[in-house]
């Protein structure tokens, strides 16, 4: 019974260590991905180097990636989706502002024409 308890304790310690290693790898991957996301638009050479690494990771099958690499790719993808959504939102706001400005100019033009007709009549 004692030997079995010792064997179970050793197995539990191994499993705990394996889970810690997995957690640490995922955390490291998230930090890597976040660093990429924050660095995008920074130093061009560093950004290009990191982008090349991420592109290489994306080209490999997911089941061949380490947990750290997979987490890095997922964070970068989430960051890119967020940036794309922000860009789309900014474009939509700009388009709305342009339409509002055009409507205001048209309104001013019609008002000026109306005033011109009223003074001419």
N, C-alpha and C positions, 0 to 999 in steps of 0.2 A: 504494500500500500504506500509506503514511504517512497519507494522508487517511482511508482506511478505518479505520485504527487509532485516529485521533483521533475519528472519528465514533462508533466503538464505545465509546471511553472516555467520551465525552459521554453516550451512551445509558446506559452503566453507572452513571454518576454520577446521572443523572435517576432511574433505577430504584431506586438505593440511597436517594436522597432521598425518593422516593415511599413506599418501604417504611418508612423512618424516620417519615414523617408518619403513616402508617397505624398503626404501633406506638404512636406518641405519642398519637394519637386514642383508641386502644383503652385505653391506660394511663389517660388522662384520664377516660374513661368509667367505668373500674373505680373510680377514685378518687371520682368523682361518686356512683356507686352505693353505694360503701362509706360515704361521708359521709352519704348518705340513710339507710342502714341504721343507722348509729351515732346519727344525729340523731333517728331515730324515737323519740318519747317525750320529746324534749327540749323546746325552745321551740315552743309550739303554733303560733304564727303562721308561723315558719320551716318547721316540719314540714308544715303545711298547704300552704304555697307550693310546697315541693319535691314533695309528694304530687300536687298539681295538675299540675305539670310532668310528672311521671312518668306520670300518668294520660293526659295529652295525648299523650305519646310512645307509650304503649301503644295509643292509639286510631288512630294512623297506621299504614299498612302498613309492614312491616319493611323493604321495599326502598326506602322513601322516607327512612329514618333514616340519619343519618351514622353512621360507625363509633363515634364517641364516644357518641351517643345510644343506639345499639343495645347497646353495652357497659353503659351505665348501666342500661338496662331489664333486661338479663340479670342483673346483680349484684343489683338490687332484687328481682327474682323469686326468685333463689336465697336471698336473705336472708329473704324472706317464707316460703318453703318451710321453711327452717330454723327460723324462729320458730314456724310452725304445728306442726312436728314436736316442738319443745320443749314447746309448750303441750299437745299431745296426750299426750306422755310424762308431764308433770306431772299432767294429769287422771287418767291411768291409775294413777299412783302414789297420788294422793289417793283414788281409788276403792278401790284395794287396801288402803290404810290404814283406810278406813271399814269395809270388809268384815272386816278383821282385828279392829278394835275391836268390831264387832258380834258376831263369833264369841267374842271374849274375854268380853264381857258375858254372852252366852248361856251360856258355860261356867261363869262365876261364879254365874249364876242357878241353873243345874242343880246345881252343887256345894252352894250354900246350901240348895236344896230337899232334896238328898240328906242333908245333915247334919241338917236339920230332921226328916226322916223317921227317921233313925237315932236321934236323941235322943228322938223321940216314941215309938219302938217299944219 
